[in-house]
Amino acid sequence: MDLSLINSEPPLSLLFRFLACLPLAWLHALGALLGRLVYRLSATYRRHLGENLALAYPPEAAARLTPAIAAEAGRGVLELPKVWLRPLEEVAGRVVQVSGWELVEAAWAAGEGIIFLTPHLGCFEITAQYYARQSALRRPQSPITVLFRPPKLAWLGRIIEAGRARGEHLKLAPADLSGVRALIRALKRKEAVGLLPDQAPSAGEGKWLPFFGRPAYTMTLAARLSEAGGRVVFAYAERLPGGTGYHLHLSSPMAALEGDTEARAAQINRELEGLIRQCPSQYLWGYNRYKQPRGAEPPPTGEGAP
């Protein structure tokens, strides 16, 4: 990949170049230290992590999980330059184990589109890249289009966009009405789409629905896409010890998504809870999942975080 696009910020460009060239094991080791340091220094982060984790686990279990969660969050940050800035074949090659790929094969054989729902669990950035590499090799007519919401920092947005957009096999759709239309068009072409179903949406784009027993402003887009057709596949990439790579987990919903949009969105939340419990230390518990978006109605119980 041509990294000259980030030369407008030389120090940041050099930093990302440097990190992208380090061994993954080193990045994960340094990331674990970074994660624990941030946990110690940021009271807001500690509060969000503690409050969210307490919804899912009793105090003793939460206390045991917390150090690992902080370390995994740091690993997740420092692995990003390598995931974004290295060639696609190298990044996809770090997925050394896959469970559930038969779901993709079945969708291809049936001529179905695929809706990949990837929560903030494990290395969520690598899942679409792995699919893009496989489709390029085996199913060129089935690229993946992923929803992209640019960060507030322009320089970071350019890096992320360059890392996520991988030619004709991995396309980006903006997180607005035009992007939603792009996802629907991709499904109609029997292609794949991907999004983060546990990302807090903007006002007017979600519903207050239970997530680990507390109302969370939940996106309805994933549910609406399931109504439009396509096979729903949940995906997350588990970090393996020692920087040895990732285990990609793919699974179908425990039960078929049915009912109206709100019922489907609530079921997706329940499915995500089950996924997270499979690998709790690698979920971003510090993410402010229960915030009330600006302009959104308050949650039913008044429990939305500011």
C-alpha positions as CSV (number, residue, x, y, z in Angstrom):
1,M,0.0,0.0,0.0
2,D,1.2,3.5,-0.8
3,L,1.7,5.2,2.5
4,S,2.4,8.6,1.0
5,L,-1.2,9.6,1.6
6,I,-0.4,10.3,5.2
7,N,2.8,12.3,4.6
8,S,0.9,15.5,5.4
9,E,1.5,14.5,9.1
10,P,5.1,13.4,9.0
11,P,5.4,12.4,12.7
12,L,2.2,10.4,12.6
13,S,3.2,8.9,9.3
14,L,6.5,7.7,10.7
15,L,4.8,6.4,13.8
16,F,2.3,4.3,11.9
17,R,5.0,3.1,9.4
18,F,7.1,2.0,12.3
19,L,4.3,0.2,14.2
20,A,3.1,-1.5,11.1
21,C,6.5,-3.0,10.6
22,L,6.9,-4.5,14.1
23,P,6.1,-8.1,14.7
24,L,2.5,-8.7,15.9
25,A,3.8,-10.3,19.1
26,W,5.7,-7.1,20.0
27,L,2.7,-4.9,19.2
28,H,0.5,-7.1,21.4
29,A,3.0,-7.0,24.3
30,L,3.4,-3.2,24.1
31,G,-0.4,-2.9,23.7
32,A,-1.0,-4.8,26.9
33,L,1.2,-2.4,28.8
34,L,-0.6,0.6,27.1
35,G,-4.0,-0.8,28.0
36,R,-3.2,-1.3,31.6
37,L,-1.6,2.2,31.8
38,V,-4.7,3.9,30.3
39,Y,-6.9,2.0,32.7
40,R,-4.9,3.4,35.6
41,L,-4.8,6.9,34.3
42,S,-8.4,7.4,33.0
43,A,-11.1,7.6,35.6
44,T,-13.8,7.9,32.8
45,Y,-12.6,4.7,31.1
46,R,-12.5,2.8,34.4
47,R,-16.0,4.0,35.2
48,H,-17.4,2.9,31.8
49,L,-15.6,-0.4,31.9
50,G,-16.7,-1.2,35.5
51,E,-20.3,-0.2,35.0
52,N,-20.7,-2.1,31.7
53,L,-19.0,-5.2,33.0
54,A,-21.1,-5.3,36.1
55,L,-24.2,-5.7,34.0
56,A,-22.9,-9.0,32.6
57,Y,-20.9,-10.5,35.5
58,P,-21.0,-10.7,39.3
59,P,-18.3,-8.7,41.2
60,E,-15.8,-11.5,41.7
61,A,-15.9,-12.5,38.0
62,A,-15.7,-8.9,36.9
63,A,-12.7,-8.3,39.1
64,R,-10.9,-11.3,37.5
65,L,-11.7,-10.2,34.0
66,T,-10.8,-6.5,34.3
67,P,-7.0,-6.8,34.0
68,A,-7.3,-9.0,30.9
69,I,-9.9,-6.6,29.4
70,A,-7.6,-3.6,29.9
71,A,-4.7,-5.5,28.3
72,E,-6.8,-6.7,25.3
73,A,-8.0,-3.2,24.7
74,G,-4.5,-2.0,24.4
75,R,-3.6,-4.9,22.1
76,G,-6.5,-3.9,19.9
77,V,-5.2,-0.4,19.5
78,L,-1.6,-1.2,18.6
79,E,-2.5,-4.0,16.1
80,L,-4.4,-1.5,14.0
81,P,-1.4,0.0,12.0
82,K,-0.4,-3.5,10.9
83,V,-4.0,-4.4,10.0
84,W,-4.5,-1.1,8.1
85,L,-1.2,-0.5,6.4
86,R,0.1,-3.9,5.5
87,P,-0.8,-5.6,2.2
88,L,-4.2,-7.4,2.1
89,E,-2.7,-10.9,1.6
90,E,-0.4,-10.4,4.6
91,V,-3.2,-9.2,6.8
92,A,-5.6,-11.9,5.8
93,G,-2.8,-14.5,6.3
94,R,-2.8,-13.7,10.0
95,V,-6.1,-15.5,10.3
96,V,-4.7,-18.9,11.1
97,Q,-7.9,-20.7,12.1
98,V,-11.5,-20.3,10.9
99,S,-14.6,-21.9,12.4
100,G,-17.9,-21.7,10.5
101,W,-16.6,-20.9,7.0
102,E,-19.2,-23.4,5.7
103,L,-21.8,-20.7,6.3
104,V,-20.1,-18.5,3.6
105,E,-19.7,-21.5,1.3
106,A,-23.4,-22.3,1.7
107,A,-24.4,-18.7,0.9
108,W,-22.2,-18.6,-2.2
109,A,-23.7,-21.9,-3.4
110,A,-27.2,-20.7,-2.8
111,G,-26.6,-17.4,-4.5
112,E,-27.4,-15.4,-1.4
113,G,-26.1,-12.1,-0.1
114,I,-24.3,-12.1,3.3
115,I,-24.8,-9.7,6.1
116,F,-21.8,-9.9,8.4
117,L,-22.5,-8.5,11.9
118,T,-19.2,-8.0,13.7
119,P,-19.3,-6.5,17.3
120,H,-16.5,-4.7,19.0
121,L,-15.0,-8.1,19.9
122,G,-11.5,-9.2,19.2
123,C,-9.8,-7.8,16.1
124,F,-13.0,-6.6,14.4
125,E,-11.0,-4.8,11.7
126,I,-9.6,-8.0,10.2
127,T,-12.9,-9.9,9.6
128,A,-13.9,-8.0,6.4
129,Q,-10.3,-8.1,5.1
130,Y,-10.2,-11.8,5.5
131,Y,-13.4,-12.2,3.5
132,A,-12.2,-9.7,0.9
133,R,-9.1,-11.8,0.3
134,Q,-11.0,-15.0,0.1
135,S,-13.6,-13.5,-2.3
136,A,-10.7,-12.2,-4.5
137,L,-9.2,-15.7,-4.7
138,R,-12.4,-17.8,-4.9
139,R,-15.5,-15.6,-5.6
140,P,-14.5,-12.4,-7.4
141,Q,-18.1,-11.5,-8.1
142,S,-18.9,-11.4,-4.4
143,P,-17.0,-8.4,-2.8
144,I,-17.9,-7.0,0.6
145,T,-19.1,-3.4,1.3
146,V,-18.7,-2.2,4.8
147,L,-20.2,0.8,6.6
148,F,-17.6,3.5,7.4
149,R,-18.1,6.4,9.8
150,P,-15.0,8.7,9.6
151,P,-13.5,9.7,12.9
152,K,-13.4,13.4,14.0
153,L,-9.6,13.6,13.3
154,A,-9.1,14.0,9.6
155,W,-5.6,12.5,9.5
156,L,-6.9,9.4,11.2
157,G,-9.8,9.1,8.9
158,R,-7.5,9.1,5.9
159,I,-5.4,6.3,7.4
160,I,-8.5,4.2,8.3
161,E,-10.1,4.7,4.9
162,A,-6.9,3.7,3.1
163,G,-6.6,0.6,5.3
164,R,-10.2,-0.5,5.0
165,A,-10.7,0.2,1.3
166,R,-9.1,-2.7,-0.6
167,G,-9.9,-2.2,-4.2
168,E,-12.8,-3.9,-5.8
169,H,-13.1,-6.6,-3.1
170,L,-13.6,-4.4,-0.1
171,K,-15.6,-1.2,-0.6
172,L,-16.6,1.5,1.9
173,A,-20.1,3.0,2.3
174,P,-20.6,6.2,4.3
175,A,-22.7,6.0,7.5
176,D,-25.5,8.0,6.0
177,L,-28.5,7.5,3.7
178,S,-26.3,7.0,0.6
179,G,-24.3,4.4,2.4
180,V,-27.5,2.5,3.5
181,R,-28.6,2.5,-0.2
182,A,-25.2,1.2,-1.2
183,L,-25.5,-1.7,1.3
184,I,-29.0,-2.6,0.0
185,R,-27.8,-2.5,-3.6
186,A,-24.9,-4.8,-2.7
187,L,-27.4,-7.3,-1.1
188,K,-29.6,-7.2,-4.2
189,R,-26.5,-8.1,-6.2
190,K,-26.0,-11.1,-3.8
191,E,-22.8,-9.6,-2.4
192,A,-21.7,-9.3,1.2
193,V,-22.0,-6.3,3.5
194,G,-20.6,-5.7,7.0
195,L,-21.3,-3.5,9.9
196,L,-20.8,-3.1,13.7
197,P,-24.2,-3.8,15.2
198,D,-23.2,-2.6,18.7
199,Q,-22.1,0.8,17.6
200,A,-24.2,3.6,19.1
201,P,-26.1,5.2,16.2
202,S,-27.0,8.8,15.7
203,A,-30.4,10.2,16.9
204,G,-33.3,8.9,14.8
205,E,-31.3,5.8,13.7
206,G,-32.0,3.6,16.6
207,K,-34.3,2.3,19.4
208,W,-33.8,1.9,23.1
209,L,-33.5,-1.9,23.5
210,P,-32.0,-4.1,26.3
211,F,-28.3,-4.9,26.1
212,F,-27.1,-6.9,29.1
213,G,-30.3,-5.9,30.9
214,R,-29.9,-2.1,30.4
215,P,-31.5,0.0,27.7
216,A,-29.0,0.9,25.0
217,Y,-29.6,3.0,22.0
218,T,-29.4,0.3,19.4
219,M,-29.0,0.7,15.6
220,T,-31.9,-0.7,13.6
221,L,-30.0,-0.8,10.3
222,A,-28.8,-4.4,10.8
223,A,-32.4,-5.5,11.4
224,R,-33.6,-3.6,8.4
225,L,-30.9,-5.2,6.2
226,S,-32.0,-8.7,7.4
227,E,-35.5,-7.8,6.3
228,A,-34.2,-7.0,2.8
229,G,-32.8,-10.5,2.4
230,G,-29.4,-12.1,2.7
231,R,-27.9,-14.6,5.1
232,V,-27.0,-13.2,8.5
233,V,-23.6,-14.3,9.8
234,F,-22.1,-13.1,13.1
235,A,-18.3,-12.8,13.0
236,Y,-15.4,-12.0,15.3
237,A,-11.7,-12.6,15.2
238,E,-10.2,-13.8,18.5
239,R,-6.6,-12.8,19.3
240,L,-4.5,-15.8,19.9
241,P,-1.7,-15.9,22.5
242,G,1.8,-14.7,21.8
243,G,0.8,-12.7,18.7
244,T,0.5,-16.0,16.7
245,G,-2.5,-14.7,14.8
246,Y,-6.3,-14.8,14.9
247,H,-9.1,-17.3,15.1
248,L,-12.1,-16.2,13.0
249,H,-15.4,-17.3,14.4
250,L,-18.5,-17.3,12.1
251,S,-21.9,-18.3,13.3
252,S,-25.6,-18.2,12.4
253,P,-28.2,-16.7,14.7
254,M,-29.4,-19.1,17.3
255,A,-32.9,-18.6,15.9
256,A,-34.1,-17.1,12.7
257,L,-34.6,-13.3,12.8
258,E,-38.3,-12.7,12.7
259,G,-40.8,-10.0,13.5
260,D,-40.7,-6.3,12.9
261,T,-37.5,-4.2,12.8
262,E,-37.6,-3.6,16.6
263,A,-38.0,-7.3,17.4
264,R,-35.2,-8.2,15.1
265,A,-32.9,-5.5,16.6
266,A,-33.7,-6.8,20.1
267,Q,-32.8,-10.4,19.0
268,I,-29.5,-9.2,17.5
269,N,-28.6,-7.7,20.9
270,R,-29.3,-11.0,22.5
271,E,-27.2,-12.8,20.0
272,L,-24.4,-10.3,20.6
273,E,-24.5,-11.0,24.3
274,G,-23.9,-14.7,23.6
275,L,-21.0,-14.0,21.4
276,I,-19.4,-11.6,23.9
277,R,-19.7,-14.2,26.7
278,Q,-17.7,-16.6,24.5
279,C,-14.7,-14.3,24.7
280,P,-15.4,-11.7,27.3
281,S,-11.8,-10.4,27.8
282,Q,-11.7,-9.2,24.2
283,Y,-14.8,-7.1,24.2
284,L,-14.5,-3.3,24.4
285,W,-16.3,-3.0,27.7
286,G,-14.9,0.6,28.0
287,Y,-16.9,1.7,25.0
288,N,-19.7,4.1,26.1
289,R,-22.4,1.8,24.8
290,Y,-25.2,3.3,26.9
291,K,-24.8,7.0,26.0
292,Q,-27.8,9.0,24.9
293,P,-27.0,10.5,21.4
294,R,-27.5,14.2,21.0
295,G,-31.1,14.8,20.0
296,A,-32.3,11.3,20.9
297,E,-35.2,10.7,23.2
298,P,-34.2,9.6,26.7
299,P,-34.1,5.9,27.5
300,P,-37.3,4.4,29.0
301,T,-35.8,4.2,32.5
302,G,-33.7,7.3,32.3
303,E,-30.5,5.2,32.5
304,G,-28.7,6.6,29.4
305,A,-25.1,7.8,30.1
306,P,-24.2,11.3,29.1
